[in-house]
Amino acid sequence: MNKQASVNIQKRVAAIHDISGFGRCSLTVALPIISAAGIECCVVPTAVLSTHTGGLGNFTYRDLTDDILPIASHWQSLGLGFDALYSGFLGSFRQVEILSDFFDRFRTSDNIIMVDPVMADNGMLYKTFNSSFPHEMRKLCQKADLIVPNMTEAALLVDEPYHTGPYSKDYVADTLKKLAALGSKLVVLTGVYFDDNELGAAAYDSNTGRIDYSFAPRVPGFYPGTGDIFGSVLLAGLLCGHDLAQSAEKAVNFVSSSISRTHAAGSNTRFGVNFEAGLATLAATLKSS
Ligand code: PXL
């Protein structure tokens, strides 16, 4: 091995999500998961909340819209570069345009922009968004290399009514193609199921037309934060050198084992899932090729 090849350059991600102090979602899952993969995770908090907005009562909410571009400017002055830009839950309508600028500042010919269009689940928009937000979020998806919507977000992005499953393969393939037509060449759709026993994801690469599916046994209940866990493992997988289908499979398996562990413990599901107990195994899985 020559000297150059033996140098291991650490990857670096900019993760742009809210930070909810309690409830295990957004930055409180992205940071530990990406770090466990050996990747440096720099954070841009879009808002600070006491908890996530999914059923824990009167959460506090501090919008950080006006801090995002000054953070970007300071980082530019330091000459920082990122292997991936990863956005999730946004704190305000205005943040879409601001993130678009953020992406323009840090995009390079070989980094990846991943947009998780966090805004809805189970057929409903989250409390902090109004009905014009999906139209705005579509603009950010146009700028991405990879988008990671769930089935509800997918319906909002392609401006079609939301349907509960089980879904047909044709419906999923059609939805993936419509999502890619928004501008992002790669799409990973979560919450896909063809029967009531399994739940998983479909990974679509519009460059090749290939669709790969990954499923795990369905566990009853609704588990907040699992979309953020999924996205963080997916991105970590890609940056560790796994392909889109392999990374999506690792993300499905990690979310599934985190949910099973939480269900088996009888924990309050509104508090998020116990992904922490799986981090050491995840790190080993991501590092093996
Ligand atoms: O997991 C998505 C998410 C992220 N951030 C906040 C949320 C939610 C979902 O409810 O409320 C603040």
Residues whose N, C-alpha, C, O or C-beta is under 5 A from the ligand:
A	BS01	PXL	D18 S20 C25 S26 T51 H52 T53 G54 F89 V118 G225 D228
